[in-house]
Amino acid sequence: MTAQMLRGDVAVLVPAAGAGVRLGPGIPKALRELAGEPLLVHAVRRLGAAPSVGQIVVAAPAGDVEAVRELLAPVAAVDVVAGGASRQASVAAALRAADASLGIVLVHDAARALTPPDMIERVAAAVRSGLPAVIPVLPVVDTIKQVDDAGRVVGTVDRAVLRAVQTPQGFLRAVLVAAHEAAVDEHTDDAGLAEKLGVPVHTVPGDEVAMKITRPLDLRIAAALLTS
C-alpha cells in the first residue's frame, strides 16, 4: 500500500488516546478493529483522501506512539504525538505539533471512522470562507425529555432547535489556539471551548455515515455500512 501524500492547506488533529470504556475492555478504542483494520486506520485513510488536508497529527496513547506511527505509515503521511489524560489534553498536544503555517485546523474523532471525505471538505471550505468555527450537524429525530435527579420528566425540549454534533470540527488556527489557552475546565468538544470565548460557531450539514463508534453495536452497524 502506498501512503497518501498530503498537499492541502488544512491541519487535522485526531485525539486517539482514549480507552473507550463503553466499547468494552481491551485495547484503546482507536485501535479496535473494524472489518480487519483499526478504527484509526479507517479514519486516517478518509482524512488523507480529502484534498484540503495538508497535515494529520494523531495523539496516540503515550505508550503506543511508535506502534501507531508504524501502523499508519502505509496509510498516509502522519505525525504522531503522545496524547494526554483527557480528550482535551490530547487535542492540545496535537495542536502544539501542528504546522503553524496551516491557518485552518480541524479536530476529528477517530471513532468517526467512516466520515466521508466530502464532509471533511465541507467543513474545511466553510472555515476557508472566513467563518471562525464550524461544526457538522444532523437534525435530532428522537423526542428529547428533560428529567430531574429522580428520573421524572420535567419538560419536553423542542427538537426543532436541536442538532446532533459530529466531527471534524473546523477552526481558524488562531481561534483554536486561543480557546485552548483560555480553557479552565473540560469540554466534550472544541466548539464548546470556542463558545466560552464568545466565538460564533456555525454549522454545515453532517452525514449519517459519520456515526460515532462508541458501543459494540456500533461496530456491527459500521461493518454493515462498509459492505453495503
N, CA and C atoms as a LAMMPS dump frame, in Angstrom:
ITEM: TIMESTEP
0
ITEM: NUMBER OF ATOMS
684
ITEM: BOX BOUNDS ff ff ff
-5.0000000000000000e+02 5.0000000000000000e+02
-5.0000000000000000e+02 5.0000000000000000e+02
-5.0000000000000000e+02 5.0000000000000000e+02
ITEM: ATOMS id mol type element x y z
1 1 1 N 0.837 -1.197 0
2 1 2 C 0 0 0
3 1 3 C 0.875 1.251 0
4 2 1 N 0.572 2.211 -0.874
5 2 2 C 1.314 3.461 -0.941
6 2 3 C 0.644 4.507 -0.076
7 3 1 N 1.409 5.154 0.79
8 3 2 C 0.841 6.169 1.675
9 3 3 C 0.34 7.36 0.863
10 4 1 N -0.805 7.894 1.265
11 4 2 C -1.358 9.066 0.596
12 4 3 C -0.507 10.295 0.905
13 5 1 N -0.225 11.086 -0.115
14 5 2 C 0.509 12.33 0.064
15 5 3 C -0.474 13.443 0.388
16 6 1 N -0.091 14.307 1.307
17 6 2 C -0.978 15.374 1.775
18 6 3 C -0.455 16.713 1.267
19 7 1 N -1.315 17.476 0.594
20 7 2 C -0.838 18.716 -0.022
21 7 3 C -1.758 19.906 0.244
22 8 1 N -2.765 19.77 1.077
23 8 2 C -3.733 20.832 1.275
24 8 3 C -3.288 21.898 2.256
25 9 1 N -4.227 22.771 2.607
26 9 2 C -3.939 23.907 3.487
27 9 3 C -4.542 23.744 4.872
28 10 1 N -4.904 22.511 5.235
29 10 2 C -5.614 22.238 6.484
30 10 3 C -4.85 21.211 7.314
31 11 1 N -4.711 21.487 8.604
32 11 2 C -4.17 20.503 9.54
33 11 3 C -5.339 19.83 10.251
34 12 1 N -5.254 18.518 10.41
35 12 2 C -6.299 17.774 11.125
36 12 3 C -5.687 17.128 12.356
37 13 1 N -6.294 17.379 13.494
38 13 2 C -5.854 16.8 14.765
39 13 3 C -6.786 15.644 15.114
40 14 1 N -6.206 14.497 15.436
41 14 2 C -7.009 13.312 15.748
42 14 3 C -6.656 12.819 17.154
43 15 1 N -7.463 13.165 18.163
44 15 2 C -7.232 12.618 19.502
45 15 3 C -7.607 11.142 19.513
46 16 1 N -6.63 10.278 19.797
47 16 2 C -6.864 8.837 19.705
48 16 3 C -6.254 8.097 20.882
49 17 1 N -6.234 8.756 22.044
50 17 2 C -5.603 8.15 23.212
51 17 3 C -6.608 7.588 24.203
52 18 1 N -7.918 7.722 23.91
53 18 2 C -8.943 7.308 24.867
54 18 3 C -9.084 5.797 24.976
55 19 1 N -9.535 5.352 26.144
56 19 2 C -9.679 3.913 26.396
57 19 3 C -10.929 3.336 25.75
58 20 1 N -11.974 4.157 25.598
59 20 2 C -13.203 3.644 25.003
60 20 3 C -13.902 2.643 25.886
61 21 1 N -14.174 3.019 27.136
62 21 2 C -14.753 2.104 28.122
63 21 3 C -16.074 1.522 27.652
64 22 1 N -16.9 2.348 27.006
65 22 2 C -18.22 1.871 26.591
66 22 3 C -18.156 0.833 25.477
67 23 1 N -17.008 0.717 24.832
68 23 2 C -16.834 -0.289 23.796
69 23 3 C -16.409 -1.629 24.384
70 24 1 N -16.185 -1.639 25.697
71 24 2 C -15.786 -2.858 26.376
72 24 3 C -14.306 -2.861 26.705
73 25 1 N -13.878 -3.779 27.576
74 25 2 C -12.468 -3.827 27.976
75 25 3 C -11.572 -4.239 26.817
76 26 1 N -10.32 -3.791 26.9
77 26 2 C -9.373 -4.167 25.85
78 26 3 C -8.456 -3.026 25.499
79 27 1 N -7.958 -3.043 24.273
80 27 2 C -7.014 -2.033 23.813
81 27 3 C -7.726 -0.7 23.607
82 28 1 N -6.971 0.409 23.484
83 28 2 C -7.604 1.721 23.256
84 28 3 C -8.586 1.693 22.088
85 29 1 N -9.666 2.484 22.213
86 29 2 C -10.751 2.404 21.234
87 29 3 C -10.282 2.622 19.804
88 30 1 N -9.414 3.588 19.575
89 30 2 C -8.989 3.902 18.209
90 30 3 C -8.276 2.739 17.541
91 31 1 N -7.794 1.771 18.358
92 31 2 C -7.061 0.633 17.807
93 31 3 C -7.93 -0.626 17.712
94 32 1 N -9.21 -0.509 18.109
95 32 2 C -10.128 -1.653 17.953
96 32 3 C -10.375 -1.88 16.469
97 33 1 N -10.584 -3.118 16.099
98 33 2 C -10.706 -3.438 14.677
99 33 3 C -12.137 -3.344 14.161
100 34 1 N -12.234 -2.838 12.961
101 34 2 C -13.474 -2.801 12.196
102 34 3 C -13.16 -3.4 10.835
103 35 1 N -13.791 -4.527 10.513
104 35 2 C -13.541 -5.202 9.226
105 35 3 C -12.051 -5.47 9.011
106 36 1 N -11.371 -5.863 10.094
107 36 2 C -9.975 -6.276 9.97
108 36 3 C -8.94 -5.18 10.068
109 37 1 N -9.378 -3.94 10.244
110 37 2 C -8.43 -2.827 10.379
111 37 3 C -8.832 -1.953 11.558
112 38 1 N -7.875 -1.35 12.27
113 38 2 C -8.211 -0.467 13.382
114 38 3 C -9.055 0.726 12.935
115 39 1 N -9.916 1.19 13.827
116 39 2 C -10.729 2.37 13.534
117 39 3 C -9.86 3.53 13.069
118 40 1 N -8.71 3.694 13.705
119 40 2 C -7.825 4.803 13.374
120 40 3 C -7.348 4.731 11.927
121 41 1 N -7.09 3.55 11.422
122 41 2 C -6.666 3.396 10.028
123 41 3 C -7.779 3.833 9.088
124 42 1 N -9.009 3.398 9.369
125 42 2 C -10.145 3.811 8.547
126 42 3 C -10.268 5.34 8.54
127 43 1 N -10.164 5.941 9.735
128 43 2 C -10.333 7.392 9.858
129 43 3 C -9.244 8.145 9.097
130 44 1 N -7.997 7.737 9.278
131 44 2 C -6.877 8.431 8.63
132 44 3 C -6.936 8.26 7.116
133 45 1 N -7.337 7.1 6.651
134 45 2 C -7.442 6.888 5.207
135 45 3 C -8.423 7.883 4.581
136 46 1 N -9.542 8.11 5.252
137 46 2 C -10.549 9.035 4.721
138 46 3 C -10.086 10.481 4.843
139 47 1 N -9.377 10.81 5.892
140 47 2 C -8.809 12.155 6.007
141 47 3 C -7.805 12.392 4.882
142 48 1 N -6.974 11.41 4.623
143 48 2 C -5.962 11.554 3.581
144 48 3 C -6.55 11.688 2.191
145 49 1 N -7.779 11.209 2.021
146 49 2 C -8.432 11.299 0.715
147 49 3 C -9.096 12.65 0.48
148 50 1 N -9.139 13.503 1.497
149 50 2 C -9.73 14.834 1.353
150 50 3 C -8.67 15.796 0.816
151 51 1 N -8.896 16.418 -0.335
152 51 2 C -7.871 17.261 -0.967
153 51 3 C -7.379 18.419 -0.11
154 52 1 N -8.211 18.912 0.809
155 52 2 C -7.824 20.06 1.619
156 52 3 C -6.785 19.729 2.679
157 53 1 N -6.644 18.469 3.016
158 53 2 C -5.804 18.085 4.155
159 53 3 C -4.326 18.134 3.78
160 54 1 N -3.564 18.905 4.556
161 54 2 C -2.129 19.025 4.332
162 54 3 C -1.3 18.405 5.423
163 55 1 N -1.914 18.147 6.57
164 55 2 C -1.196 17.511 7.682
165 55 3 C -2.214 16.802 8.567
166 56 1 N -1.83 15.63 9.058
167 56 2 C -2.624 14.893 10.041
168 56 3 C -1.734 14.658 11.243
169 57 1 N -2.221 15.078 12.418
170 57 2 C -1.493 14.849 13.667
171 57 3 C -2.354 13.976 14.562
172 58 1 N -1.847 12.805 14.895
173 58 2 C -2.574 11.867 15.748
174 58 3 C -1.978 11.906 17.152
175 59 1 N -2.838 12.071 18.153
176 59 2 C -2.415 11.981 19.553
177 59 3 C -2.734 10.573 20.027
178 60 1 N -1.703 9.745 20.14
179 60 2 C -1.855 8.333 20.461
180 60 3 C -1.655 8.095 21.96
181 61 1 N -2.072 6.916 22.448
182 61 2 C -1.743 6.569 23.837
183 61 3 C -0.241 6.696 24.06
184 62 1 N 0.154 7.228 25.203
185 62 2 C 1.559 7.56 25.442
186 62 3 C 2.499 6.373 25.22
187 63 1 N 2.046 5.178 25.551
188 63 2 C 2.912 4.008 25.401
189 63 3 C 2.876 3.384 24.026
190 64 1 N 2.076 3.936 23.12
191 64 2 C 1.888 3.312 21.812
192 64 3 C 2.285 4.227 20.652
193 65 1 N 3.012 5.29 20.922
194 65 2 C 3.323 6.268 19.878
195 65 3 C 4.046 5.623 18.709
196 66 1 N 5.095 4.862 18.98
197 66 2 C 5.867 4.26 17.89
198 66 3 C 5.044 3.218 17.15
199 67 1 N 4.254 2.437 17.872
200 67 2 C 3.42 1.418 17.232
201 67 3 C 2.38 2.057 16.324
202 68 1 N 1.794 3.166 16.767
203 68 2 C 0.798 3.861 15.946
204 68 3 C 1.468 4.486 14.731
205 69 1 N 2.656 5.02 14.91
206 69 2 C 3.39 5.599 13.773
207 69 3 C 3.637 4.524 12.701
208 70 1 N 4.043 3.345 13.121
209 70 2 C 4.289 2.254 12.17
210 70 3 C 2.985 1.779 11.539
211 71 1 N 1.908 1.751 12.322
212 71 2 C 0.606 1.32 11.816
213 71 3 C 0.116 2.218 10.696
214 72 1 N 0.331 3.522 10.846
215 72 2 C -0.222 4.491 9.909
216 72 3 C 0.71 4.825 8.751
217 73 1 N 1.977 4.436 8.853
218 73 2 C 2.952 4.788 7.816
219 73 3 C 2.517 4.371 6.409
220 74 1 N 1.897 3.193 6.225
221 74 2 C 1.483 2.815 4.864
222 74 3 C 0.208 3.526 4.403
223 75 1 N -0.491 4.212 5.305
224 75 2 C -1.801 4.782 5.003
225 75 3 C -1.688 6.218 4.513
226 76 1 N -0.986 7.046 5.275
227 76 2 C -0.82 8.462 4.929
228 76 3 C 0.352 9.018 5.707
229 77 1 N 0.877 10.15 5.244
230 77 2 C 1.944 10.828 5.975
231 77 3 C 1.338 11.46 7.219
232 78 1 N 1.666 10.903 8.381
233 78 2 C 1.017 11.297 9.633
234 78 3 C 2.079 11.593 10.682
235 79 1 N 1.857 12.653 11.456
236 79 2 C 2.675 12.934 12.627
237 79 3 C 1.974 12.341 13.843
238 80 1 N 2.706 11.651 14.69
239 80 2 C 2.127 11.007 15.866
240 80 3 C 2.807 11.552 17.112
241 81 1 N 1.982 12.012 18.072
242 81 2 C 2.493 12.526 19.341
243 81 3 C 1.802 11.792 20.478
244 82 1 N 2.347 11.913 21.671
245 82 2 C 1.725 11.302 22.849
246 82 3 C 0.511 12.115 23.276
247 83 1 N -0.607 11.449 23.457
248 83 2 C -1.822 12.116 23.917
249 83 3 C -1.796 12.343 25.414
250 84 1 N -2.835 13.009 25.912
251 84 2 C -2.93 13.323 27.326
252 84 3 C -3.944 12.455 28.05
253 85 1 N -4.243 12.856 29.287
254 85 2 C -5.153 12.081 30.124
255 85 3 C -6.614 12.294 29.741
256 86 1 N -6.901 13.319 28.953
257 86 2 C -8.265 13.604 28.517
258 86 3 C -8.26 13.918 27.033
259 87 1 N -9.445 13.917 26.43
260 87 2 C -9.545 14.268 25.014
261 87 3 C -9.004 15.673 24.787
262 88 1 N -9.373 16.594 25.675
263 88 2 C -8.945 17.982 25.53
264 88 3 C -7.426 18.101 25.589
265 89 1 N -6.808 17.362 26.489
266 89 2 C -5.346 17.394 26.602
267 89 3 C -4.696 16.798 25.357
268 90 1 N -5.33 15.778 24.779
269 90 2 C -4.781 15.176 23.56
270 90 3 C -4.87 16.13 22.379
271 91 1 N -5.995 16.844 22.281
272 91 2 C -6.127 17.835 21.208
273 91 3 C -5.059 18.914 21.37
274 92 1 N -4.857 19.373 22.596
275 92 2 C -3.856 20.414 22.842
276 92 3 C -2.457 19.935 22.457
277 93 1 N -2.151 18.673 22.751
278 93 2 C -0.837 18.131 22.399
279 93 3 C -0.672 18.067 20.881
280 94 1 N -1.716 17.65 20.188
281 94 2 C -1.651 17.589 18.725
282 94 3 C -1.553 18.985 18.125
283 95 1 N -2.251 19.933 18.715
284 95 2 C -2.227 21.311 18.215
285 95 3 C -0.827 21.905 18.31
286 96 1 N -0.135 21.597 19.379
287 96 2 C 1.235 22.102 19.532
288 96 3 C 2.158 21.548 18.448
289 97 1 N 1.841 20.362 17.922
290 97 2 C 2.679 19.737 16.9
291 97 3 C 2.254 20.091 15.482
292 98 1 N 1.143 20.8 15.34
293 98 2 C 0.637 21.131 14.007
294 98 3 C 1.475 22.223 13.358
295 99 1 N 1.576 22.164 12.065
296 99 2 C 2.336 23.134 11.285
297 99 3 C 1.708 24.526 11.432
298 100 1 N 2.451 25.466 11.961
299 100 2 C 1.924 26.808 12.228
300 100 3 C 1.577 27.56 10.944
301 101 1 N 2.068 27.092 9.804
302 101 2 C 1.755 27.775 8.552
303 101 3 C 0.372 27.417 8.015
304 102 1 N -0.259 26.402 8.583
305 102 2 C -1.592 25.983 8.155
306 102 3 C -2.625 26.708 9.01
307 103 1 N -3.354 27.618 8.399
308 103 2 C -4.235 28.507 9.153
309 103 3 C -5.601 27.934 9.479
310 104 1 N -5.917 26.758 8.93
311 104 2 C -7.186 26.106 9.215
312 104 3 C -6.883 24.79 9.923
313 105 1 N -7.572 24.541 11.04
314 105 2 C -7.346 23.323 11.822
315 105 3 C -8.679 22.626 12.057
316 106 1 N -8.719 21.342 11.739
317 106 2 C -9.885 20.518 12.042
318 106 3 C -9.542 19.571 13.183
319 107 1 N -10.539 19.258 13.99
320 107 2 C -10.377 18.274 15.063
321 107 3 C -11.358 17.142 14.783
322 108 1 N -10.835 15.934 14.701
323 108 2 C -11.658 14.803 14.264
324 108 3 C -11.485 13.605 15.185
325 109 1 N -12.6 12.999 15.581
326 109 2 C -12.564 11.822 16.442
327 109 3 C -12.287 10.572 15.613
328 110 1 N -11.309 9.78 16.048
329 110 2 C -11.016 8.52 15.356
330 110 3 C -12.221 7.589 15.381
331 111 1 N -13.08 7.749 16.387
332 111 2 C -14.265 6.897 16.497
333 111 3 C -15.263 7.147 15.368
334 112 1 N -15.146 8.274 14.672
335 112 2 C -15.986 8.521 13.485
336 112 3 C -15.196 8.064 12.259
337 113 1 N -14.97 6.761 12.236
338 113 2 C -14.004 6.172 11.298
339 113 3 C -14.47 6.191 9.858
340 114 1 N -15.774 6.324 9.618
341 114 2 C -16.295 6.244 8.253
342 114 3 C -16.657 7.601 7.67
343 115 1 N -16.254 8.671 8.318
344 115 2 C -16.586 10.015 7.833
345 115 3 C -16.111 10.195 6.389
346 116 1 N -17.021 10.527 5.473
347 116 2 C -16.637 10.638 4.061
348 116 3 C -15.796 11.879 3.783
349 117 1 N -14.862 11.79 2.846
350 117 2 C -14.005 12.938 2.519
351 117 3 C -14.776 14.184 2.118
352 118 1 N -15.949 14.034 1.474
353 118 2 C -16.667 15.244 1.059
354 118 3 C -17.219 16.017 2.247
355 119 1 N -17.494 15.332 3.353
356 119 2 C -17.921 16.041 4.564
357 119 3 C -16.741 16.804 5.175
358 120 1 N -15.564 16.2 5.129
359 120 2 C -14.351 16.876 5.603
360 120 3 C -14.118 18.142 4.78
361 121 1 N -14.295 18.024 3.482
362 121 2 C -14.133 19.175 2.592
363 121 3 C -15.166 20.264 2.891
364 122 1 N -16.372 19.864 3.225
365 122 2 C -17.433 20.831 3.509
366 122 3 C -17.073 21.693 4.721
367 123 1 N -16.551 21.069 5.75
368 123 2 C -16.147 21.817 6.944
369 123 3 C -14.973 22.731 6.625
370 124 1 N -13.976 22.196 5.932
371 124 2 C -12.797 22.996 5.59
372 124 3 C -13.169 24.206 4.744
373 125 1 N -14.053 24.007 3.779
374 125 2 C -14.445 25.108 2.891
375 125 3 C -15.163 26.201 3.656
376 126 1 N -15.964 25.819 4.644
377 126 2 C -16.691 26.817 5.428
378 126 3 C -15.733 27.682 6.236
379 127 1 N -14.701 27.059 6.81
380 127 2 C -13.706 27.844 7.555
381 127 3 C -12.9 28.703 6.586
382 128 1 N -12.556 28.133 5.438
383 128 2 C -11.793 28.872 4.435
384 128 3 C -12.543 30.117 3.96
385 129 1 N -13.863 30.07 4.009
386 129 2 C -14.666 31.223 3.588
387 129 3 C -14.619 32.362 4.602
388 130 1 N -14.03 32.102 5.782
389 130 2 C -13.881 33.149 6.784
390 130 3 C -14.603 32.9 8.088
391 131 1 N -15.363 31.809 8.19
392 131 2 C -16.058 31.509 9.439
393 131 3 C -15.041 31.043 10.484
394 132 1 N -15.116 31.54 11.715
395 132 2 C -14.086 31.221 12.706
396 132 3 C -14.182 29.824 13.295
397 133 1 N -15.399 29.273 13.349
398 133 2 C -15.599 27.942 13.919
399 133 3 C -16.794 27.297 13.23
400 134 1 N -16.625 26.042 12.839
401 134 2 C -17.663 25.354 12.051
402 134 3 C -17.816 23.926 12.559
403 135 1 N -19.064 23.499 12.733
404 135 2 C -19.317 22.123 13.151
405 135 3 C -20.327 21.47 12.21
406 136 1 N -20.148 20.196 11.88
407 136 2 C -21.146 19.477 11.094
408 136 3 C -22.23 18.939 12.025
409 137 1 N -23.47 19.055 11.608
410 137 2 C -24.581 18.671 12.481
411 137 3 C -25.637 17.886 11.704
412 138 1 N -26.439 17.149 12.468
413 138 2 C -27.599 16.448 11.944
414 138 3 C -28.825 16.839 12.755
415 139 1 N -30.003 16.876 12.144
416 139 2 C -31.223 17.126 12.92
417 139 3 C -31.423 16.02 13.953
418 140 1 N -32.013 16.369 15.08
419 140 2 C -32.357 15.387 16.107
420 140 3 C -33.716 14.795 15.763
421 141 1 N -33.796 13.478 15.653
422 141 2 C -35.042 12.839 15.214
423 141 3 C -35.853 12.265 16.374
424 142 1 N -35.203 12.025 17.513
425 142 2 C -35.929 11.498 18.667
426 142 3 C -36.573 12.619 19.471
427 143 1 N -37.645 12.295 20.173
428 143 2 C -38.198 13.229 21.149
429 143 3 C -37.245 13.286 22.341
430 144 1 N -36.944 14.493 22.816
431 144 2 C -35.994 14.688 23.917
432 144 3 C -36.743 15.176 25.156
433 145 1 N -36.579 14.465 26.247
434 145 2 C -37.191 14.837 27.518
435 145 3 C -36.132 15.342 28.496
436 146 1 N -36.47 16.355 29.239
437 146 2 C -35.624 16.82 30.338
438 146 3 C -36.112 16.17 31.619
439 147 1 N -35.187 15.579 32.39
440 147 2 C -35.582 14.877 33.611
441 147 3 C -34.815 15.418 34.811
442 148 1 N -35.383 15.197 36.006
443 148 2 C -34.704 15.637 37.225
444 148 3 C -33.872 14.499 37.789
445 149 1 N -33.264 14.713 38.97
446 149 2 C -32.381 13.71 39.561
447 149 3 C -33.105 12.419 39.915
448 150 1 N -34.412 12.499 40.082
449 150 2 C -35.196 11.303 40.409
450 150 3 C -35.677 10.562 39.169
451 151 1 N -35.326 11.077 37.981
452 151 2 C -35.734 10.436 36.758
453 151 3 C -37.113 10.822 36.282
454 152 1 N -37.701 11.855 36.903
455 152 2 C -39.026 12.305 36.489
456 152 3 C -38.913 13.344 35.38
457 153 1 N -39.811 13.263 34.421
458 153 2 C -39.815 14.207 33.318
459 153 3 C -40.284 15.572 33.803
460 154 1 N -39.492 16.592 33.486
461 154 2 C -39.856 17.952 33.88
462 154 3 C -40.137 18.832 32.666
463 155 1 N -39.922 18.288 31.49
464 155 2 C -40.205 19.08 30.299
465 155 3 C -39.816 18.344 29.034
466 156 1 N -40.358 18.81 27.92
467 156 2 C -40.025 18.268 26.608
468 156 3 C -39.313 19.357 25.808
469 157 1 N -38.14 19.033 25.318
470 157 2 C -37.331 20.005 24.59
471 157 3 C -37.772 20.022 23.129
472 158 1 N -37.888 21.218 22.564
473 158 2 C -38.264 21.361 21.157
474 158 3 C -37.113 20.889 20.277
475 159 1 N -37.274 19.718 19.66
476 159 2 C -36.175 19.167 18.874
477 159 3 C -35.905 19.954 17.598
478 160 1 N -36.829 20.832 17.219
479 160 2 C -36.623 21.621 16.001
480 160 3 C -35.409 22.541 16.122
481 161 1 N -35.037 22.891 17.352
482 161 2 C -33.902 23.792 17.542
483 161 3 C -32.656 23.03 18
484 162 1 N -32.712 21.707 18.012
485 162 2 C -31.582 20.898 18.453
486 162 3 C -30.869 20.275 17.264
487 163 1 N -29.57 20.078 17.423
488 163 2 C -28.777 19.396 16.415
489 163 3 C -27.782 18.45 17.108
490 164 1 N -27.566 17.301 16.499
491 164 2 C -26.53 16.376 16.96
492 164 3 C -25.222 16.756 16.271
493 165 1 N -24.171 16.886 17.049
494 165 2 C -22.894 17.399 16.533
495 165 3 C -21.96 16.252 16.179
496 166 1 N -21.28 16.385 15.049
497 166 2 C -20.31 15.397 14.601
498 166 3 C -18.92 16.034 14.516
499 167 1 N -17.975 15.278 14.01
500 167 2 C -16.655 15.819 13.679
501 167 3 C -16.338 15.377 12.255
502 168 1 N -15.403 16.095 11.576
503 168 2 C -14.464 17.077 12.115
504 168 3 C -15.108 18.432 12.386
505 169 1 N -14.633 19.067 13.456
506 169 2 C -14.975 20.449 13.73
507 169 3 C -13.824 21.32 13.244
508 170 1 N -14.16 22.44 12.597
509 170 2 C -13.137 23.256 11.964
510 170 3 C -12.989 24.629 12.592
511 171 1 N -11.769 25.138 12.594
512 171 2 C -11.471 26.426 13.223
513 171 3 C -10.368 27.163 12.476
514 172 1 N -10.448 28.477 12.51
515 172 2 C -9.255 29.251 12.204
516 172 3 C -8.237 28.923 13.279
517 173 1 N -7.002 28.718 12.886
518 173 2 C -5.997 28.262 13.837
519 173 3 C -5.92 29.158 15.08
520 174 1 N -5.948 30.465 14.87
521 174 2 C -5.832 31.392 15.996
522 174 3 C -6.969 31.22 16.989
523 175 1 N -8.155 30.888 16.489
524 175 2 C -9.318 30.683 17.371
525 175 3 C -9.118 29.449 18.233
526 176 1 N -8.677 28.353 17.628
527 176 2 C -8.496 27.121 18.396
528 176 3 C -7.376 27.267 19.419
529 177 1 N -6.292 27.919 19.038
530 177 2 C -5.192 28.152 19.983
531 177 3 C -5.689 28.971 21.169
532 178 1 N -6.403 30.061 20.898
533 178 2 C -6.91 30.914 21.975
534 178 3 C -7.891 30.162 22.861
535 179 1 N -8.733 29.332 22.254
536 179 2 C -9.72 28.58 23.027
537 179 3 C -9.049 27.62 23.998
538 180 1 N -8.007 26.943 23.548
539 180 2 C -7.312 26.012 24.441
540 180 3 C -6.502 26.745 25.499
541 181 1 N -5.924 27.858 25.131
542 181 2 C -5.152 28.614 26.124
543 181 3 C -6.048 29.165 27.23
544 182 1 N -7.303 29.464 26.892
545 182 2 C -8.227 30.049 27.87
546 182 3 C -9.003 29.004 28.657
547 183 1 N -8.877 27.727 28.302
548 183 2 C -9.691 26.679 28.919
549 183 3 C -9.372 26.528 30.409
550 184 1 N -10.425 26.506 31.219
551 184 2 C -10.254 26.305 32.658
552 184 3 C -10.967 25.054 33.131
553 185 1 N -11.772 24.428 32.275
554 185 2 C -12.425 23.179 32.624
555 185 3 C -12.547 22.321 31.371
556 186 1 N -13.016 21.098 31.542
557 186 2 C -13.08 20.152 30.438
558 186 3 C -14.372 20.318 29.642
559 187 1 N -14.261 20.214 28.344
560 187 2 C -15.416 20.232 27.446
561 187 3 C -15.384 18.98 26.584
562 188 1 N -16.559 18.548 26.139
563 188 2 C -16.635 17.333 25.329
564 188 3 C -16.285 17.587 23.873
565 189 1 N -16.255 18.85 23.464
566 189 2 C -15.821 19.154 22.104
567 189 3 C -15.156 20.518 22.077
568 190 1 N -14.43 20.771 21.004
569 190 2 C -13.66 22.014 20.899
570 190 3 C -14.545 23.207 20.591
571 191 1 N -15.689 22.967 19.971
572 191 2 C -16.623 24.061 19.738
573 191 3 C -17.098 24.654 21.059
574 192 1 N -17.214 23.815 22.082
575 192 2 C -17.588 24.32 23.401
576 192 3 C -16.567 25.289 23.965
577 193 1 N -15.285 25.014 23.703
578 193 2 C -14.229 25.934 24.134
579 193 3 C -14.342 27.256 23.389
580 194 1 N -14.63 27.183 22.086
581 194 2 C -14.782 28.41 21.298
582 194 3 C -15.982 29.217 21.78
583 195 1 N -17.07 28.534 22.105
584 195 2 C -18.262 29.217 22.621
585 195 3 C -17.931 29.989 23.892
586 196 1 N -17.11 29.389 24.754
587 196 2 C -16.716 30.049 26.011
588 196 3 C -16.021 31.384 25.75
589 197 1 N -15.324 31.47 24.618
590 197 2 C -14.627 32.706 24.259
591 197 3 C -15.568 33.719 23.62
592 198 1 N -16.794 33.297 23.345
593 198 2 C -17.726 34.17 22.647
594 198 3 C -17.583 34.129 21.142
595 199 1 N -16.872 33.128 20.632
596 199 2 C -16.683 32.981 19.185
597 199 3 C -17.956 32.386 18.579
598 200 1 N -18.503 32.978 17.528
599 200 2 C -19.688 32.388 16.882
600 200 3 C -19.331 31.064 16.209
601 201 1 N -20.144 30.05 16.481
602 201 2 C -19.932 28.729 15.899
603 201 3 C -21.018 28.489 14.861
604 202 1 N -20.607 28.193 13.639
605 202 2 C -21.54 27.996 12.535
606 202 3 C -21.69 26.503 12.24
607 203 1 N -22.746 26.149 11.531
608 203 2 C -22.996 24.748 11.222
609 203 3 C -23.024 24.499 9.718
610 204 1 N -22.663 23.281 9.366
611 204 2 C -22.829 22.77 8
612 204 3 C -23.48 21.398 8.128
613 205 1 N -24.1 20.903 7.068
614 205 2 C -24.729 19.583 7.157
615 205 3 C -23.718 18.472 7.432
616 206 1 N -24.082 17.587 8.347
617 206 2 C -23.258 16.421 8.621
618 206 3 C -23.617 15.271 7.697
619 207 1 N -23.291 14.071 8.127
620 207 2 C -23.557 12.883 7.311
621 207 3 C -23.821 11.714 8.258
622 208 1 N -24.896 10.979 8.015
623 208 2 C -25.236 9.861 8.896
624 208 3 C -24.157 8.786 8.9
625 209 1 N -23.391 8.687 7.841
626 209 2 C -22.323 7.689 7.787
627 209 3 C -21.216 8.029 8.792
628 210 1 N -21.11 9.286 9.168
629 210 2 C -20.071 9.726 10.102
630 210 3 C -20.485 9.452 11.545
631 211 1 N -21.103 8.323 11.784
632 211 2 C -21.554 7.938 13.118
633 211 3 C -20.356 7.738 14.052
634 212 1 N -20.608 7.954 15.327
635 212 2 C -19.56 7.737 16.32
636 212 3 C -19.636 6.305 16.817
637 213 1 N -18.542 5.584 16.695
638 213 2 C -18.497 4.182 17.128
639 213 3 C -18.128 4.157 18.607
640 214 1 N -19.129 3.91 19.435
641 214 2 C -18.974 4.001 20.885
642 214 3 C -19.263 2.68 21.575
643 215 1 N -20.248 1.925 21.072
644 215 2 C -20.697 0.688 21.7
645 215 3 C -20.423 -0.494 20.766
646 216 1 N -20.429 -1.715 21.296
647 216 2 C -20.242 -2.882 20.43
648 216 3 C -21.238 -2.921 19.266
649 217 1 N -22.483 -2.504 19.508
650 217 2 C -23.48 -2.485 18.441
651 217 3 C -23.042 -1.561 17.303
652 218 1 N -22.399 -0.444 17.644
653 218 2 C -21.948 0.495 16.616
654 218 3 C -20.934 -0.154 15.675
655 219 1 N -20.09 -1.029 16.21
656 219 2 C -19.125 -1.728 15.359
657 219 3 C -19.846 -2.59 14.333
658 220 1 N -20.916 -3.242 14.755
659 220 2 C -21.662 -4.093 13.822
660 220 3 C -22.359 -3.245 12.756
661 221 1 N -22.899 -2.108 13.166
662 221 2 C -23.545 -1.213 12.201
663 221 3 C -22.514 -0.688 11.197
664 222 1 N -21.357 -0.279 11.712
665 222 2 C -20.307 0.245 10.828
666 222 3 C -19.823 -0.822 9.853
667 223 1 N -19.701 -2.059 10.316
668 223 2 C -19.284 -3.146 9.436
669 223 3 C -20.305 -3.355 8.333
670 224 1 N -21.593 -3.227 8.673
671 224 2 C -22.638 -3.374 7.667
672 224 3 C -22.564 -2.237 6.654
673 225 1 N -22.26 -1.023 7.12
674 225 2 C -22.143 0.112 6.203
675 225 3 C -20.984 -0.092 5.226
676 226 1 N -19.912 -0.683 5.688
677 226 2 C -18.758 -0.909 4.825
678 226 3 C -19.067 -1.885 3.701
679 227 1 N -19.996 -2.791 3.931
680 227 2 C -20.291 -3.813 2.936
681 227 3 C -21.553 -3.522 2.14
682 228 1 N -22.211 -2.379 2.443
683 228 2 C -23.468 -2.079 1.759
684 228 3 C -23.215 -1.346 0.444
